[in-house]
């Protein structure tokens, strides 16, 4: 039987100058994170690294900069301020390669904070709603501390670990953080219509969460034999699975299963994936591996962007030089879908920001990051239509992208582009 301690007792193993990895997204172990933060007066120069984590991130408080430094592999809104306040930094990395940073000892780990289901009768726990790089962190960290939660779903796939792999255990019975999105707007529904028109029967889908993915999913009810191979998904897929629209029968990889590396959604989602063999959770170096993704025929990757220039360069991680999110898995899937037989890589975004600024631009802002290059991009979709850029010249791309820009901006971005060259 494993030994249970309090969260306060468990995090005493964290010492000054340690590097700590925190399991991502909805699986972020809040009890352990909070207990670690409470020790700030005793700790100095602890590096806390993770992808986006749901909930509070008290260690990211700039007032605790002597104690903690945040290293984000994907920048969530709860730690974005650290980049300007000086107590945080960002490490650009493809999600497919993140586990390698630990496996190759590029970022040696002292402690991994994880969040798991209650062990079964054989002593095995599940990483539940988030696997991503956590398996690599467990294998390479000197100490593993687990928050064992009666409400963590037991998911199938890679994320099954034996209790003997865990050094310290903290028990709890708390809800998994839920994340809900409102109904899509008129603009987002138009984008959803265009994207859905590109999706054929027997396609395999990658998409994130949010109102545009939900708009797309709501328009697929009459499709047949779709598959799911995606880094993450949310509630929008549940009814499609239950109505046999998504069944995975024609996938090239893990047929008959929905594949993901982490999940964020409502309690309905967490209840649905609990002990559900149809949903398979795998590490991100598998789920996001281009050589694996491309094996799915008709692979459709649907991603978003901050802005797209008239040559097809896609900025998705920064606003100018100011880092905003991260590389994530966009390029993994853009490339995987592009190489798939009859695959389609799609960038979907509203034509303007909420302030009315065009997101189709003559050139990217100074310092803006190019996540998807002009050579990788295929389809760009706004509420004004679809621009198919694959195999097109620069002149053809300019015309196609101007045509799907907001009408109020078309003449000016076209004119400005030609003034730049």
ZINOR-V631328 format. One record per residue. N is the residue number from 1. RES is the residue in one small letter. SS is DSSP state (A for helix, B for strand, O for the rest). Layout:
# ZINOR-V631328
((N,RES,SS) (N,RES,SS))
This chain:
# ZINOR-V631328
((1,x,O) (2,x,O) (3,x,O) (4,x,B) (5,x,O) (6,x,O) (7,x,A) (8,x,A) (9,x,A) (10,x,A) (11,x,A) (12,x,A) (13,x,A) (14,x,O) (15,x,O) (16,x,O) (17,x,O) (18,x,O) (19,x,B) (20,x,B) (21,x,B) (22,x,B) (23,x,O) (24,x,O) (25,x,B) (26,x,O) (27,x,O) (28,x,O) (29,x,O) (30,x,A) (31,x,A) (32,x,A) (33,x,A) (34,x,A) (35,x,A) (36,x,A) (37,x,A) (38,x,A) (39,x,O) (40,x,O) (41,x,O) (42,x,O) (43,x,O) (44,x,O) (45,x,O) (46,x,B) (47,x,B) (48,x,B) (49,x,B) (50,x,B) (51,x,O) (52,x,O) (53,x,B) (54,x,O) (55,x,O) (56,x,O) (57,x,O) (58,x,A) (59,x,A) (60,x,A) (61,x,O) (62,x,A) (63,x,A) (64,x,A) (65,x,O) (66,x,O) (67,x,O) (68,x,B) (69,x,B) (70,x,B) (71,x,B) (72,x,B) (73,x,O) (74,x,O) (75,x,O) (76,x,O) (77,x,O) (78,x,O) (79,x,O) (80,x,O) (81,x,O) (82,x,A) (83,x,A) (84,x,A) (85,x,A) (86,x,O) (87,x,O) (88,x,B) (89,x,B) (90,x,B) (91,x,O) (92,x,O) (93,x,O) (94,x,O) (95,x,O) (96,x,O) (97,x,O) (98,x,A) (99,x,A) (100,x,A) (101,x,A) (102,x,A) (103,x,A) (104,x,O) (105,x,O) (106,x,O) (107,x,O) (108,x,O) (109,x,O) (110,x,O) (111,x,B) (112,x,B) (113,x,B) (114,x,B) (115,x,B) (116,x,B) (117,x,O) (118,x,O) (119,x,O) (120,x,O) (121,x,O) (122,x,O) (123,x,O) (124,x,B) (125,x,B) (126,x,B) (127,x,O) (128,x,O) (129,x,O) (130,x,B) (131,x,O) (132,x,O) (133,x,O) (134,x,A) (135,x,A) (136,x,A) (137,x,A) (138,x,A) (139,x,A) (140,x,A) (141,x,O) (142,x,O) (143,x,B) (144,x,B) (145,x,B) (146,x,B) (147,x,B) (148,x,B) (149,x,B) (150,x,O) (151,x,O) (152,x,O) (153,x,O) (154,x,O) (155,x,O) (156,x,B) (157,x,B) (158,x,O) (159,x,O) (160,x,B) (161,x,B) (162,x,B) (163,x,A) (164,x,A) (165,x,A) (166,x,O) (167,x,O) (168,x,B) (169,x,B) (170,x,B) (171,x,B) (172,x,B) (173,x,O) (174,x,O) (175,x,O) (176,x,O) (177,x,O) (178,x,O) (179,x,O) (180,x,O) (181,x,O) (182,x,O) (183,x,O) (184,x,O) (185,x,O) (186,x,A) (187,x,A) (188,x,A) (189,x,A) (190,x,A) (191,x,A) (192,x,A) (193,x,A) (194,x,A) (195,x,A) (196,x,A) (197,x,A) (198,x,A) (199,x,O) (200,x,O) (201,x,O) (202,x,O) (203,x,O) (204,x,B) (205,x,B) (206,x,B) (207,x,O) (208,x,O) (209,x,O) (210,x,O) (211,x,A) (212,x,A) (213,x,A) (214,x,A) (215,x,A) (216,x,A) (217,x,A) (218,x,O) (219,x,O) (220,x,O) (221,x,O) (222,x,O) (223,x,O) (224,x,O) (225,x,O) (226,x,B) (227,x,B) (228,x,B) (229,x,B) (230,x,O) (231,x,O) (232,x,B) (233,x,B) (234,x,O) (235,x,A) (236,x,A) (237,x,A) (238,x,A) (239,x,A) (240,x,A) (241,x,A) (242,x,A) (243,x,O) (244,x,O) (245,x,O) (246,x,B) (247,x,O) (248,x,O) (249,x,O) (250,x,O) (251,x,O) (252,x,O) (253,x,O) (254,x,O) (255,x,O) (256,x,O) (257,x,O) (258,x,B) (259,x,B) (260,x,B) (261,x,O) (262,x,B) (263,x,B) (264,x,O) (265,x,O) (266,x,O) (267,x,A) (268,x,A) (269,x,A) (270,x,A) (271,x,A) (272,x,A) (273,x,A) (274,x,O) (275,x,O) (276,x,O) (277,x,O) (278,x,O) (279,x,B) (280,x,B) (281,x,B) (282,x,O) (283,x,O) (284,x,A) (285,x,A) (286,x,A) (287,x,A) (288,x,O) (289,x,O) (290,x,A) (291,x,A) (292,x,A) (293,x,A) (294,x,O) (295,x,O) (296,x,O) (297,x,O) (298,x,O) (299,x,B) (300,x,B) (301,x,B) (302,x,B) (303,x,B) (304,x,O) (305,x,O) (306,x,O) (307,x,B) (308,x,B) (309,x,B) (310,x,O) (311,x,O) (312,x,O) (313,x,O) (314,x,B) (315,x,B) (316,x,O) (317,x,O) (318,x,B) (319,x,B) (320,x,O) (321,x,O) (322,x,B) (323,x,B) (324,x,O) (325,x,O) (326,x,O) (327,x,O) (328,x,O) (329,x,O) (330,x,A) (331,x,A) (332,x,A) (333,x,A) (334,x,A) (335,x,A) (336,x,A) (337,x,A) (338,x,A) (339,x,A) (340,x,O) (341,x,O) (342,x,O) (343,x,O) (344,x,B) (345,x,B) (346,x,B) (347,x,B) (348,x,B) (349,x,O) (350,x,O) (351,x,O) (352,x,B) (353,x,O) (354,x,O) (355,x,O) (356,x,O) (357,x,O) (358,x,B) (359,x,O) (360,x,B) (361,x,B) (362,x,O) (363,x,O) (364,x,O) (365,x,O) (366,x,O) (367,x,O) (368,x,O) (369,x,O) (370,x,O) (371,x,O) (372,x,B) (373,x,O) (374,x,O) (375,x,O) (376,x,O) (377,x,O) (378,x,O) (379,x,B) (380,x,B) (381,x,B) (382,x,B) (383,x,O) (384,x,O) (385,x,B) (386,x,B) (387,x,B) (388,x,B) (389,x,O) (390,x,O) (391,x,O) (392,x,O) (393,x,O) (394,x,A) (395,x,A) (396,x,A) (397,x,A) (398,x,A) (399,x,A) (400,x,A) (401,x,A) (402,x,A) (403,x,A) (404,x,A) (405,x,O) (406,x,O) (407,x,O) (408,x,O) (409,x,O) (410,x,A) (411,x,A) (412,x,A) (413,x,A) (414,x,A) (415,x,A) (416,x,A) (417,x,A) (418,x,A) (419,x,A) (420,x,A) (421,x,O))
